[in-house]
Amino acid sequence: MDWNDNERNLIKYMLEKSSQIGRAMGAREIAVPPVFRKYDVNIYKTTHLQGGAIMGDNPGNSVVNRWLQHWQMSNLFVIGASSFPQNPSGNPTLTILALTLRTADVIANSYLKRPELLA
């Protein structure tokens, strides 16, 4: 796992823009961290990692359906940020919580009554 060139470019762009905004707002001191080189778990311990079991509309390009249910194993539900294709914001916790509650609801109210693929 490592940052790709597009991610490095996005980070560099965001750092430049946020510095400009800070200066325009009258910031007296702006500390800009260096652009990330190689991913290091010791540095990025609080990184919100996503991906690996992408959610989608068909099994040809995703691992789980909209209910976080595995396409090939109807009794496997993958809860967490692994269903995200990327990190859409600084903190995915509330989105993970919302999807978890939604999945728990469909398991309790639909899947347990009729255990099969829901999508």
KOLDO-161542 format. One record per residue: residue in three letters; x, y, z of N, C-alpha, C, CB in turn. Coordinates in steps of 0.001 Angstrom, whole numbers, plus 500000, padded with zeros to 6 digits. Glycine has a CB too. Example, Ala and Ser with C-alpha at 12.3 -4.5 7.8 and 13.67 -1.06 7.14 Angstrom:
# residues 2
Ala513190494310507800512300495500507800513200496700507800511308495527509046Ser512850497750507080513670498940507140512900500030507870514084499402505725
END
This chain:
# residues 119
Met500838498831500000500000500000500000500885501235500000499045499996501206Asp500530502155499129501283503395499058500416504457498390502619503195498286Trp500813505720498559500127506814497876500438506724496389500553508202498454Asn499456506989495535499756507043494108499988508496493705498605506411493268Asp500420508715492474500756510072492022499553511010492094501294510034490591Asn498374510518491758497191511361491810496903511815493239495986510617491240Glu497039510917494205496817511285495611497848512308496079496872510036496510Arg499093512128495681500127513105496046499818514471495438501518512622495584Asn499366514476494181499017515737493523497812516402494189498727515496492040Leu496826515606494583495663516154495282496061516770496620494610515063495501Ile496922516094497353497380516603498647498137517912498455498275515561499362Lys499028517941497480499796519156497201498855520311496840500808518908496055Tyr497883520040496001496912521067495600496126521584496816495937520500494537Met495646520651497655494874521056498833495720521879499805494314519822499546Leu496981521502499979497863522266500858498073523676500330499208521557501012Glu498276523806499017498463525129498419497200525982498574498836524997496929Lys496036525402498270494776526146498364494453526539499804493633525315497787Ser494652525607500739494341525932502129495293527004502666494416524669503003Ser496529527020502197497460528078502582497000529424502039498874527759502082Gln496544529443500792496029530679500197494820531196500980495647530449498721Ile493943530294501344492749530679502102493156531221503472491783529471502260Gly494102530555504106494578531021505405495170532420505326495608530060505959Arg495993532668504307496585534007504129495497535045503883497594534008502954Ala494513534711503046493420535636502746492590535956503990492521535052501659Met492557535012504938491806535220506178492652535916507247491294533882506712Gly493911536207506911494759536933507842495623536072508744493924537787508674Ala495837534825508387496680533962509207498091534528509262496694532518508655Arg498661534506510427500017535032510610501074533959510430500157535656511983Glu500705532731510674501653531626510540500943530438509889502249531225511931Ile501535529902508846500962528745508155502044527679508074500424529127506722Ala501770526551508667502723525438508641502219524409507635502900524795510068Val502958524246506556502570523308505506503462522077505605502675523965504092Pro502836520914505876503648519690505949504163519310504564502825518522506551Pro505229518537504506505735518099503205504740517164502522507094517400503363Val504779517149501195503931516225500442504372514805500774504013516498498897Phe503417513931500953503715512560501370504605511847500355502419511774501567Arg505583511170500852506478510396500006505977508945499919507932510448500556Lys506408508105500823506005506702500849505129506486502076507250505748500866Tyr504090505683501930503192505418503049503964504739504175501996504542502602Asp503800505245505384504485504710506555503471504575507687505682505622506978Val503193503364508107502180503121509127502526503820510438502018501624509363Asn503799504063510711504180504756511944503778506228511922505680504638512166Ile503774506828510752503388508234510626501872508372510538504051508868509392Tyr501222507489509803499801507625509513498938506704510372499548507343508054Lys499200506645511664498448505746512544496973506113512629499051505758513932Thr496630507368512421495224507776512516494552507870511158495117509107513222Thr495203507390510126494629507427508789493382506549508739495661506969507737His492343507062508108491117506288507924491241505526506613489844507209507928Leu491561504255506707491765503446505520490443502886505014492744502313505810Gln490255502922503714489055502389503087489435501508501918488127503520502627Gly488424500800501414488618500008500219488880498545500509489739500565499427Gly488858497772499444489122496352499544487906495489499286489665496042500880Ala486734496017499618485473495292499392484439496313498899484973494555500717Ile484694496870497738483914497990497212482437497635497035484494498446495884Met481573498583497416480130498447497252479748498893495839479364499280498327Gly478797498166495224478363498547493890477044497908493497479413498182492891Asp476655498154492250475363497677491750475425496326491057474796498676490807Asn476632495818490800476709494499490174477995493790490580476627494621488642Pro477973492475490591479136491709491046480327491770490093478744490279491245Gly480129492311488907481229492415487957482250493472488337480693492712486596Asn481832494485489108482772495541489470482717495919490950482505496759488634Ser482173495028491769482113495305493203482105493994493986480860496151493547Val482354494096495274482410492920496144481107492748496918483590493031497118Val480524493882497356479281493836498123478210494685497444479515494323499570Asn476952494360497732475847495148497191475527496328498106474600494267497001Arg474468497040497809474132498247498571473834497974500046472943498924497944Trp473576496730500387473301496356501779474560495832502473472190495295501838Leu475710495976501818477007495492502301477040493972502401477325496105503662Gln476236493340501572476134491879501506477014491388500356474641491416501311His477844490390500647478740489846499628477911489246498483479690488772500245Trp478326489526497262477578489044496102477529487523496019478183489595494838Gln478601486836496429478669485385496259478356484596497523480023485008495774Met478271485252498653477952484578499923476871485397500616479234484424500847Ser475638485011500433474534485835500936474520485981502450473230485254500490Asn475209485115503186475218485235504639476424486026505165475205483856505260Leu477177486663504255478327487461504654478032488939504413479595487021503884Phe478035489721505482477847491168505401479150491821505852476625491648506282Val479690492719505039480980493353505313480721494758505840481883493390504031Ile480888494917507137480618496199507786481922496981507926479951495989509176Gly481876498277507655483058499123507827483383499883506559484255498286508247Ala484508500541506584484903501421505486485501500689504294485884502425505982Ser485609499373504364486171498646503223485263498746502000486397497176503589Ser484002499121502190483081499238501050483258500546500289481646499122501528Phe484050501472500804484265502769500142485336502643499056484677503852501179Pro485125503255497886486170503234496862487325504174497186485583503601495519Gln487075505216497992488112506136498444487579506872499664488529507138497310Asn488416507712500262488000508483501431487348509769500962489202508785502367Pro486015509883501089485329511062500585485442512283501479483905510746500382Ser485922512128502708486055513270503612487107512969504660484706513609504283Gly487299513907505563488319513753506585488018512689507615488519515031507267Asn486773512409507862486425511426508878485199510637508427486164512113510241Pro485370509376508075484262508577507546483385507918508611484806507522506651Thr483628508203509887482962507478510964481440507556510887483422508011512290Leu480875508731510659479416508853510625478809508127509425479014510324510594Thr479506508128508302479019507384507142479066505887507417479848507724505889Ile480132505429508058480235504014508435479096503653509387481615503712509095Leu478835504516510354477750504272511306476403504191510598477716505371512370Ala476144505129509692474871505130508961474700503846508145474788506356508034Leu475751503437507442475670502213506648475521500978507545476916502074505759Thr476171500992508692476057499864509634474633499745510157477040500034510815Leu474042500861510549472659500835511033471705500384509936472245502218511551Arg471935500861508722471091500475507587471202498975507319471484501271506326Thr472427498455507363472645497029507138472033496196508264474146496732507017Ala472211496632509503471616495904510633470097495855510495472009496565511976Asp469508496949510055468054496993509866467593496004508791467614498412509489Val468299495956507660467887495046506587468138493584506977468639495382505283Ile469169493325507779469393491959508257468245491536509169470749491851509006Ala467909492391510126466866492059511102465480491976510481466855493082512210Asn465188492869509546463820492968509028463570492290507687463459494386508905Ser464618491898506996464431491237505700465205489926505600464858492167504576Tyr466537490018505789467380488849505557467019487675506463468829489217505757Leu466825487908507757466541486797508677465204486121508368466539487300510118Lys464288486859507780462999486269507399463115485433506135461955487360507198Arg464042485830505275464243485142504001465707485251503618463331485733502885Pro466560484346504121468005484440503903468402484174502442468725483458504816Glu468559485250501711468984485161500315469637486479499932467781484834499368Leu470137486558498714470745487781498211469685488877498169471372487557496804Leu469971490029498747468986491104498870468942492038497672469268491900500095Ala469956492010496854469981492946495710469997492170494403471218493889495787
END
